[in-house]
Amino acid sequence: MDETVAEYIRRTVLKIPRDEIKMMLQKWGFLSEAQLQTLNFHQIKDNISQEVVQLCEENSANIKQAAALDIIYNHIYQNKRMWSVYQMKKSGEELEYFDITDFKKKFKGRLRSTLKNVTITFKEYEDNAIWIRVAWGTPYKKPNQYKPSYVVYHSQTPYVFISASVLKSNLPLLCQALIVASNYHDIREMELRSHSLDSLKDIVFKRYSQNFQTYTPKLLQEENVEPENADIRIVQENRSEKERIHKLNQEAFGSGPQPKLEFAQYRLETMFKSDPKMDVLDKKEPFRCLVKFSSPHLLESLKSLAPAGMADAPLSPLLTCIPHKARNYFKIREKKGLHPENLVSS
């Protein structure tokens, strides 16, 4: 077994929590059950990793098999990576039969026709998700296994989730291989980013209700408790206002769990409106600007703005429509007023 393969396996094992090493090695399936029985999982991780490497040497492990273990680790700990969503588009709406063998062949063929030194590993999961790991090299260097790109593609959908390596110059090659392999003709980044891959899937696959509960009846009742000597009109006004905000927040966000998103970006385009007699603008050029939002939990932050008194209720549709606009990235059109020309969010 090559020394670089041995070292990569050792480092991968060291990343795994000690009480999960046996489980991941079983999922890997490269070592036999008899070999796993010889391992002492109660010793320090460095010793465990060395013993795993020795067993892999007996089985003559190669880099693809080592990469398969890395996929298993990243599938379980997918929130350690930052994921971006890309949407692909066909020329028509026709559905085609998906052949996983043909997909793999086209994907590898397209990448290797441009760059020879790449390591490409696939793993299929039960939810029709194909995990692809690509370690990039150069014409003169072997692939760097420590900075791979990850792709999660659900067959029969136009959505791809990518966690890119540091080498962003390889991203166009990756995107081109994807559209060739999946028989699409265009791909665009939606700027929908998060560490939570499941949240991104919930949005684009419409697996959640975009309604997030802000107040429960119990909380409303507790917050409506006022001092005995309070003016009854003020008490009633406060209660009515809280109920109004609660209702509007329910209509905008609903009562279901919300996806964990971390970044949103709007490209806005609108026209200035002024009195023609004033002649403020010589040319009728649209006003364009870029607005970015970031938060550890963006939708939760937006949800809390009105109840906290930091924004009027209801919130602007520019904020509450983020997941809906993201799902229709290719269909966004400017309508009237200050609406996004393009919306990108995460």
C-alpha positions as CSV (number, residue, x, y, z in Angstrom):
1,M,0.0,0.0,0.0
2,D,1.3,3.4,-0.9
3,E,2.6,5.6,2.0
4,T,0.3,8.5,1.0
5,V,-2.7,6.2,1.1
6,A,-1.7,4.8,4.5
7,E,-1.3,8.3,5.9
8,Y,-4.6,9.5,4.5
9,I,-6.4,6.5,6.1
10,R,-4.7,7.2,9.4
11,R,-5.7,10.9,9.4
12,T,-9.3,10.0,8.4
13,V,-9.6,7.6,11.4
14,L,-8.2,10.2,13.7
15,K,-11.0,12.6,12.7
16,I,-13.7,10.1,13.8
17,P,-14.8,10.2,17.4
18,R,-13.4,7.1,19.1
19,D,-16.8,5.6,20.0
20,E,-17.9,5.8,16.4
21,I,-14.8,4.4,14.7
22,K,-16.1,0.8,14.7
23,M,-19.4,1.8,13.3
24,M,-17.8,3.8,10.4
25,L,-15.4,1.0,9.6
26,Q,-18.4,-1.4,9.4
27,K,-20.2,1.0,7.1
28,W,-17.0,1.2,5.0
29,G,-17.0,-2.6,4.6
30,F,-13.3,-2.8,3.4
31,L,-12.2,-4.7,6.5
32,S,-13.7,-8.1,7.4
33,E,-15.6,-8.7,10.6
34,A,-12.8,-10.9,11.7
35,Q,-10.3,-8.1,11.2
36,L,-12.5,-5.7,13.1
37,Q,-12.6,-8.1,16.0
38,T,-8.8,-7.8,16.4
39,L,-9.0,-4.1,16.9
40,N,-8.9,-2.6,20.4
41,F,-11.2,0.3,20.3
42,H,-10.6,1.3,23.9
43,Q,-7.0,2.5,23.4
44,I,-6.0,6.0,22.3
45,K,-7.0,7.0,18.8
46,D,-3.5,7.2,17.5
47,N,-2.9,3.5,18.3
48,I,-6.3,2.6,16.8
49,S,-5.4,4.4,13.6
50,Q,-2.1,2.6,13.3
51,E,-3.8,-0.8,13.7
52,V,-6.4,0.1,11.1
53,V,-3.6,1.1,8.7
54,Q,-1.8,-2.3,9.3
55,L,-5.0,-4.1,8.4
56,C,-5.5,-2.0,5.3
57,E,-2.0,-2.9,4.2
58,E,-2.9,-6.6,4.5
59,N,-5.8,-5.9,2.2
60,S,-3.7,-3.7,-0.2
61,A,-6.0,-0.6,0.1
62,N,-5.8,2.0,-2.6
63,I,-6.7,5.6,-2.7
64,K,-10.3,5.1,-4.0
65,Q,-11.0,2.8,-1.0
66,A,-9.5,5.4,1.3
67,A,-11.7,8.0,-0.3
68,A,-14.8,5.9,0.3
69,L,-14.1,6.0,4.0
70,D,-13.8,9.8,3.8
71,I,-17.2,10.0,2.1
72,I,-18.8,8.0,4.9
73,Y,-17.3,10.4,7.4
74,N,-18.5,13.5,5.5
75,H,-21.9,12.0,5.0
76,I,-22.3,11.6,8.8
77,Y,-20.6,14.9,9.6
78,Q,-21.9,16.9,6.6
79,N,-22.5,20.0,8.8
80,K,-18.7,20.4,9.0
81,R,-18.7,21.6,5.4
82,M,-20.2,24.7,3.8
83,W,-22.7,23.7,1.1
84,S,-23.9,25.7,-1.9
85,V,-26.9,25.0,-4.1
86,Y,-26.7,24.9,-7.9
87,Q,-29.7,24.6,-10.2
88,M,-29.6,23.0,-13.6
89,K,-31.9,23.5,-16.5
90,K,-33.1,21.5,-19.5
91,S,-34.2,22.9,-22.8
92,G,-37.5,21.2,-22.4
93,E,-39.6,19.7,-19.6
94,E,-39.2,16.1,-20.7
95,L,-38.3,13.5,-18.1
96,E,-35.6,10.9,-19.0
97,Y,-34.7,7.6,-17.5
98,F,-31.8,8.0,-15.1
99,D,-29.0,5.4,-15.5
100,I,-26.4,5.7,-12.7
101,T,-23.8,3.7,-14.7
102,D,-24.1,6.1,-17.6
103,F,-24.0,9.1,-15.2
104,K,-20.8,7.9,-13.6
105,K,-19.2,7.1,-17.0
106,K,-20.0,10.6,-18.5
107,F,-19.0,12.4,-15.3
108,K,-15.6,10.7,-15.1
109,G,-15.0,11.0,-18.9
110,R,-15.7,14.7,-19.0
111,L,-13.5,15.5,-16.0
112,R,-10.6,13.3,-17.1
113,S,-10.7,14.6,-20.7
114,T,-9.7,18.0,-19.2
115,L,-7.6,17.0,-16.2
116,K,-5.9,13.6,-15.9
117,N,-4.8,13.8,-12.3
118,V,-8.1,13.6,-10.4
119,T,-9.5,11.0,-8.0
120,I,-13.2,10.5,-8.5
121,T,-15.2,8.4,-6.0
122,F,-19.0,7.7,-6.0
123,K,-21.3,6.4,-3.2
124,E,-25.0,5.9,-3.5
125,Y,-27.4,6.4,-0.6
126,E,-31.0,5.2,-0.1
127,D,-32.6,8.6,-0.6
128,N,-31.5,8.6,-4.3
129,A,-28.5,10.8,-3.4
130,I,-25.3,10.2,-5.2
131,W,-22.3,11.5,-3.3
132,I,-19.3,12.4,-5.4
133,R,-15.8,13.1,-4.1
134,V,-13.3,14.7,-6.4
135,A,-9.7,15.2,-5.3
136,W,-7.9,17.6,-7.6
137,G,-4.4,17.5,-9.0
138,T,-2.5,19.4,-11.7
139,P,-0.9,18.2,-14.9
140,Y,2.3,17.8,-12.8
141,K,1.1,16.9,-9.3
142,K,-1.0,14.1,-7.9
143,P,-4.4,14.9,-6.5
144,N,-4.5,16.5,-3.1
145,Q,-6.7,14.2,-1.0
146,Y,-6.9,16.7,1.8
147,K,-8.8,19.4,-0.2
148,P,-11.5,17.5,-2.1
149,S,-14.7,18.8,-3.6
150,Y,-18.0,17.1,-2.6
151,V,-21.1,16.9,-4.7
152,V,-24.5,15.6,-3.7
153,Y,-26.8,15.0,-6.6
154,H,-30.4,13.7,-6.3
155,S,-31.3,11.9,-9.5
156,Q,-34.3,13.1,-11.4
157,T,-34.0,16.6,-9.8
158,P,-32.3,19.8,-11.2
159,Y,-30.5,20.5,-7.9
160,V,-26.9,19.9,-7.0
161,F,-25.3,20.6,-3.6
162,I,-21.6,21.3,-3.8
163,S,-19.0,21.8,-1.1
164,A,-16.1,23.1,-3.1
165,S,-12.4,22.7,-2.4
166,V,-10.0,25.7,-1.9
167,L,-9.2,25.4,-5.6
168,K,-12.2,27.3,-7.0
169,S,-10.6,27.4,-10.4
170,N,-11.7,23.8,-10.8
171,L,-15.4,24.6,-10.1
172,P,-16.3,25.3,-13.8
173,L,-14.9,21.9,-14.7
174,L,-17.0,20.3,-12.0
175,C,-20.1,22.0,-13.2
176,Q,-19.5,21.2,-16.8
177,A,-19.1,17.5,-15.9
178,L,-22.4,17.6,-14.0
179,I,-24.5,19.0,-16.8
180,V,-23.0,16.6,-19.3
181,A,-23.5,13.6,-17.0
182,S,-27.1,14.5,-16.1
183,N,-28.1,15.7,-19.6
184,Y,-28.8,19.3,-18.7
185,H,-27.6,22.3,-20.7
186,D,-27.2,25.0,-18.0
187,I,-26.2,25.3,-14.4
188,R,-26.2,28.3,-12.1
189,E,-25.3,28.9,-8.5
190,M,-28.3,30.0,-6.5
191,E,-26.1,31.5,-3.7
192,L,-28.1,29.4,-1.3
193,R,-25.5,28.4,1.3
194,S,-25.5,26.8,4.7
195,H,-23.6,24.3,6.8
196,S,-26.9,22.4,7.1
197,L,-27.3,20.3,4.0
198,D,-30.6,19.0,5.2
199,S,-32.0,22.5,5.5
200,L,-31.0,23.3,1.9
201,K,-32.7,20.2,0.8
202,D,-35.8,21.1,2.7
203,I,-36.0,24.4,0.8
204,V,-35.4,23.2,-2.7
205,F,-37.4,20.0,-2.4
206,K,-40.3,21.8,-0.6
207,R,-40.1,19.4,2.3
208,Y,-41.2,22.0,4.8
209,S,-44.0,24.6,5.3
210,Q,-42.6,28.1,5.2
211,N,-44.6,29.0,8.2
212,F,-42.7,29.3,11.5
213,Q,-44.6,29.8,14.7
214,T,-43.5,32.9,16.6
215,Y,-45.7,32.8,19.7
216,T,-47.6,30.0,21.3
217,P,-50.9,30.8,22.9
218,K,-49.3,30.1,26.3
219,L,-46.5,32.7,25.6
220,L,-49.1,35.2,24.5
221,Q,-51.1,34.7,27.7
222,E,-48.0,35.1,29.9
223,E,-46.8,38.3,28.1
224,N,-50.3,39.8,28.3
225,V,-50.1,39.9,32.1
226,E,-50.2,43.6,33.1
227,P,-50.0,45.4,36.5
228,E,-53.3,45.8,38.3
229,N,-53.3,49.6,38.0
230,A,-52.5,49.6,34.3
231,D,-54.9,51.6,32.0
232,I,-57.3,49.0,30.6
233,R,-57.1,50.8,27.2
234,I,-53.3,50.4,27.1
235,V,-53.6,46.8,28.1
236,Q,-56.1,46.1,25.4
237,E,-54.0,47.9,22.8
238,N,-50.9,46.0,23.7
239,R,-52.7,42.7,23.6
240,S,-54.3,43.5,20.3
241,E,-50.9,44.6,18.8
242,K,-49.3,41.4,20.0
243,E,-52.1,39.3,18.5
244,R,-51.8,41.2,15.2
245,I,-48.1,40.6,15.0
246,H,-48.6,37.0,16.0
247,K,-51.2,36.5,13.2
248,L,-49.1,38.2,10.6
249,N,-46.0,36.2,11.5
250,Q,-48.0,33.0,11.3
251,E,-49.2,34.0,7.8
252,A,-45.6,34.8,6.7
253,F,-43.7,32.0,8.4
254,G,-46.3,29.5,9.6
255,S,-45.8,27.0,12.4
256,G,-43.5,24.4,10.9
257,P,-39.8,24.0,11.7
258,Q,-37.6,26.3,9.6
259,P,-34.4,25.5,7.7
260,K,-31.1,26.7,9.1
261,L,-29.8,29.2,6.6
262,E,-26.8,31.4,7.1
263,F,-26.5,33.8,4.1
264,A,-28.8,35.8,1.9
265,Q,-28.0,38.1,-1.0
266,Y,-30.3,40.3,-3.1
267,R,-29.5,41.9,-6.4
268,L,-32.0,44.7,-6.7
269,E,-33.0,46.7,-9.7
270,T,-35.6,49.5,-9.7
271,M,-36.3,52.7,-11.5
272,F,-36.3,56.1,-9.8
273,K,-39.6,57.9,-9.9
274,S,-39.5,61.7,-9.9
275,D,-41.4,64.7,-11.2
276,P,-40.7,65.1,-15.0
277,K,-40.5,68.8,-14.5
278,M,-37.6,68.5,-12.1
279,D,-35.6,66.6,-14.6
280,V,-33.4,65.0,-11.9
281,L,-32.2,62.1,-14.1
282,D,-31.0,62.8,-17.6
283,K,-31.1,59.1,-18.4
284,K,-33.6,56.5,-17.4
285,E,-31.1,54.1,-16.0
286,P,-32.2,51.6,-13.4
287,F,-30.8,51.8,-9.9
288,R,-28.9,48.6,-9.0
289,C,-27.6,47.5,-5.6
290,L,-26.4,44.4,-3.8
291,V,-27.8,43.7,-0.3
292,K,-26.3,40.9,1.8
293,F,-27.6,39.4,5.1
294,S,-25.7,36.9,7.2
295,S,-26.6,35.2,10.5
296,P,-26.0,31.9,12.2
297,H,-29.7,31.2,11.7
298,L,-31.0,33.7,9.2
299,L,-34.7,32.8,9.0
300,E,-35.0,32.5,12.8
301,S,-33.5,36.1,13.0
302,L,-36.0,37.4,10.4
303,K,-38.8,35.7,12.3
304,S,-38.0,37.5,15.5
305,L,-37.8,41.0,14.1
306,A,-41.4,42.0,14.4
307,P,-42.1,40.5,17.9
308,A,-38.9,42.2,19.1
309,G,-40.1,45.6,17.8
310,M,-37.2,45.9,15.4
311,A,-39.4,45.9,12.3
312,D,-43.0,46.5,11.4
313,A,-45.3,43.6,10.8
314,P,-45.8,42.2,8.3
315,L,-42.2,42.0,7.1
316,S,-41.3,43.0,3.6
317,P,-41.9,40.2,1.0
318,L,-38.3,40.7,0.1
319,L,-37.4,38.9,3.3
320,T,-40.2,36.4,3.8
321,C,-40.0,35.1,0.2
322,I,-36.4,33.9,0.4
323,P,-37.0,30.2,0.3
324,H,-39.8,30.5,-2.4
325,K,-37.7,32.7,-4.7
326,A,-34.7,30.3,-4.2
327,R,-36.8,27.4,-5.5
328,N,-37.7,29.4,-8.6
329,Y,-34.3,30.8,-9.4
330,F,-34.6,30.5,-13.1
331,K,-38.1,32.0,-13.1
332,I,-37.5,35.2,-11.1
333,R,-38.7,38.3,-12.9
334,E,-38.9,41.9,-11.9
335,K,-42.5,43.0,-11.4
336,K,-43.0,46.4,-9.9
337,G,-41.5,48.6,-7.3
338,L,-38.4,47.4,-5.5
339,H,-38.3,43.8,-6.3
340,P,-35.3,41.6,-6.8
341,E,-34.0,41.1,-10.3
342,N,-32.1,38.1,-9.0
343,L,-32.4,36.6,-5.5
344,V,-29.8,34.5,-4.0
345,S,-30.1,33.3,-0.5
346,S,-29.0,30.7,2.1
